[in-house]
Amino acid sequence: MTLIVIIVVAVVGFICYMNCGNDHNTDQEDAPAQTEQSATVNDVSTDLQAQLATGDAEQLVAQVSATIEKAKQLATEGKTEEAKAYIEQAQTFINDNMDAIKALPNSDIEGMGLIDWFASAAVDELLMDI
């Protein structure tokens, strides 16, 4: 179990490393908004990883629910692109770690359907549901 957690942490770290710093914006007016968006989007992977590392499926389901609520908040604030990026990052994390998620000791709880649905739903469909 410890080995799985270490591997998951390494994979998530590598994914975050590969996704960070590749978008350079030369327009200085948009730089603060882009930095704020990047911080929010990166937070979702960190939050999901922290819950996965606990080994408790219920906490992970709660974090996915919180992720959906955060996307709703961003969308209602008119930050549609940020909400899309937030959802996409969360879906990428879930899909990349689905084996570890399914291996959690209490992964047979009812809330796991939410994770399956969220991971497979189209981003635009999720935003329309919001």
C-alpha positions in Angstrom: 0.0 0.0 0.0 2.8 2.4 0.8 4.5 1.7 -2.5 1.2 2.5 -4.3 0.9 5.8 -2.5 4.6 6.7 -3.3 4.1 5.8 -7.0 0.8 7.8 -7.2 2.6 10.8 -5.6 5.5 10.6 -8.0 3.1 10.3 -11.0 1.1 13.3 -9.9 4.2 15.3 -9.2 5.5 14.5 -12.7 2.2 15.5 -14.3 2.1 18.7 -12.4 5.7 19.4 -13.4 5.0 18.8 -17.0 1.9 21.0 -17.0 3.3 24.0 -15.2 5.2 26.8 -16.7 4.5 26.0 -20.4 2.1 28.9 -21.0 3.9 32.1 -21.3 1.6 35.1 -21.8 3.3 38.2 -23.3 0.2 40.4 -22.7 0.9 41.9 -19.3 -2.8 42.8 -18.7 -3.8 39.2 -18.6 -0.9 38.0 -16.5 -2.6 38.3 -13.1 -5.7 36.5 -14.2 -3.7 33.7 -15.7 -1.6 33.3 -12.6 -4.8 33.2 -10.5 -6.3 30.6 -12.8 -3.1 28.5 -12.8 -3.1 28.5 -9.0 -6.7 27.4 -8.7 -6.2 24.7 -11.3 -3.1 23.4 -9.7 -4.8 23.3 -6.3 -7.3 20.8 -7.5 -4.7 18.2 -8.2 -3.0 18.8 -4.8 -6.3 18.6 -3.0 -7.3 15.4 -4.8 -3.9 13.8 -4.2 -4.1 14.7 -0.5 -7.4 12.9 -0.2 -6.3 9.9 -2.2 -3.2 9.6 0.0 -5.5 9.2 3.1 -6.7 5.9 1.7 -10.3 6.8 2.4 -12.8 6.7 -0.5 -15.3 8.7 1.4 -12.9 11.6 1.8 -12.0 11.4 -1.9 -15.7 11.5 -2.8 -16.2 14.5 -0.6 -13.2 16.2 -2.4 -14.7 15.5 -5.8 -18.0 17.0 -4.6 -16.1 20.1 -3.4 -14.4 20.2 -6.8 -17.8 20.2 -8.6 -19.0 23.0 -6.3 -15.9 25.0 -7.0 -16.5 24.6 -10.8 -20.0 25.8 -10.3 -18.8 28.8 -8.4 -16.3 29.7 -11.1 -19.0 29.3 -13.8 -21.5 31.5 -12.0 -18.8 34.1 -11.6 -18.4 34.2 -15.4 -15.0 32.4 -15.3 -16.0 29.7 -17.8 -12.5 29.0 -19.1 -11.2 28.7 -15.6 -14.0 26.4 -14.7 -13.2 24.2 -17.8 -9.5 24.1 -16.9 -10.4 23.2 -13.3 -12.7 20.3 -14.4 -10.2 19.1 -17.0 -7.4 19.0 -14.4 -9.6 17.1 -11.9 -10.7 14.6 -14.6 -7.1 14.1 -15.7 -6.1 13.3 -12.1 -9.0 10.9 -11.6 -8.5 9.1 -14.8 -4.7 8.8 -14.3 -5.2 7.5 -10.8 -8.4 5.4 -11.3 -6.5 2.1 -10.5 -5.4 3.5 -7.1 -8.9 4.9 -6.5 -10.5 1.6 -7.2 -8.0 -0.1 -4.9 -9.0 2.0 -1.9 -10.2 -0.3 0.9 -13.7 1.2 1.0 -14.0 1.9 -2.7 -17.4 0.0 -2.9 -19.2 2.9 -1.2 -22.2 4.4 -3.1 -20.4 7.7 -3.7 -17.9 6.1 -6.0 -20.5 6.5 -8.8 -20.0 10.2 -8.6 -16.3 9.8 -9.3 -17.0 7.5 -12.3 -19.6 9.9 -13.7 -17.3 13.0 -13.1 -14.3 11.3 -14.7 -16.2 10.3 -17.9 -18.5 13.3 -18.5 -17.7 15.8 -21.1 -16.5 19.2 -19.8 -19.2 21.1 -21.7 -21.8 18.7 -20.3 -20.6 19.3 -16.8 -20.8 23.0 -17.3 -24.3 22.8 -18.7 -25.4 20.8 -15.6 -24.0 23.7 -13.6 
